[in-house]
Amino acid sequence: MALILNQKKAAAMLGVSSITLWRWRNEGRVHALPQFKTPKYSVEELQRLSKSNPVTQEAA
């Protein structure tokens, strides 16, 4: 069985805010698992996303 994370933990794994992950889901960049009422993500999907779209840190 795949490892599953909620919105907050998935965002932390990617190093982004929950709002950014929500935006990416709405844009179709990441897909939540359909069998849950609240957004849940497979670790495999998040790893795929992080490899294809590395998060860049901007200097303030």
N, C-alpha and C positions, 0 to 999 in steps of 0.2 A: 504494500500500500504506500502511496506517495505521501510525503510529509506535507502538511497543510498549515498555512499561517493565516491569521486574521489581518485586517487592513493595517493596523498599527505596527504589528511585527513585520509584515511584508515591507512596509515603507522603511522601517528601520534597517532591514536587511539590505535594501537598495540604497540607503543613505539619502532618502528624500522624505518630504513631509507626506502625511496622509492625504492632503489636498492634491499634491502632485500625482500621487498614485491614483487617486480618484479621477483626475483629469486624463491621465494616460489610459485608464479603463474606458472612459467616455470617447476618447479618440481611437480606440481599438488597438492601442500599442500593447496592452496586456489584457488577458481575459481572466475573469473571476470564474470559479467553479460554479456551475449552474444549479447544483443540488442543494445549496444553502440559501437561507433567507438573507443573511448578511454576507458581504463580500469576503470570500476566502480564496486564497491563492495557493497553487502548488509550488513547492520550492523549485521543482524542475522548470516551471514556467518562468519564475523569477530569475533563475540562473541564466536561462536563454535570453531574457530581456537585458540583463546586466552585461552579457557578452556582446550583444548586438547594438546596444545603446549605452555606452559607458557614461556615467554621470561625471560631469566636469565641475570642479569647484572654482567659482569665480572669486577673484580678490575683491574685497570690500573697499 
